[in-house]
């Protein structure tokens, strides 16, 4: 909920540079699942910073499921 106008400009810029809405949303969903910064609000990047850095294009490795041997 911070810097909404700046985030809107960053989103528009990313779209102009060829990123689709779907790619940005998929990148966000993947980041939320795998990027540790999203676990605590104080460390979560601002939307404009995240978009300007092109983080939606990051290839984050999903953590494998933990298996417990029995």
N, C-alpha and C positions, 0 to 999 in steps of 0.2 A: 504494500500500500504506500510505497514511497516512490517519489519521482515518476509519477504516472505519465506525464507529458514526455519526459526523457525516454521512458520505456517505449512509448508509442512511436517516437521518432526512430528509435533503434529497431523496432519491429518493422517499420516501413522501409528502413534502409536495408535490412536483411532480405526483405521480400524483393526489393528493387534489384538486389545483387543476385537474385535467382533462387533463394531458399523458399520452398513452399511452406504453406501454413502447416501441412501435415508433417513435414520434416522437422519443423521447429517444435511442434507438439510432441512428436515421437522422441526427439532429443531431450525434451524436458522430462517426459515420463521416465526415460532411461536414466537421466541424471538424478532424479528423485530417488530411484531405486538403488543406484550404485555410488553416487558421489556423497562422501561423508559430510560435506559442508551443508547438505540439506537436512541433516539430522537435528541440528540445533539452530534455532531461529537467528541467534546472534552471528552465526557464521555463514548463513545462506547469502549468496551473492545477490545484489540488487538486479532486478530484471534487465535494466538497461546495460549494466556491466556484462551480464551473462550473454545477452544478445550481441553486443558489440564485440565481444571476444570470440564469437562464433562457437560457443560451447555446445550448441545444438548439433554441431558436426563432429564432436568428439566421439571417438570410438572407445567407450568405456567398457571394461570387461565386467560382465556380470559375475557375481560371486557364486561359485558352485554350491549346491545344496550340501549341507553338512550331514554326513551319514554316521550313525552311531552303530558300531559293531556289537552284536549281541551274541 
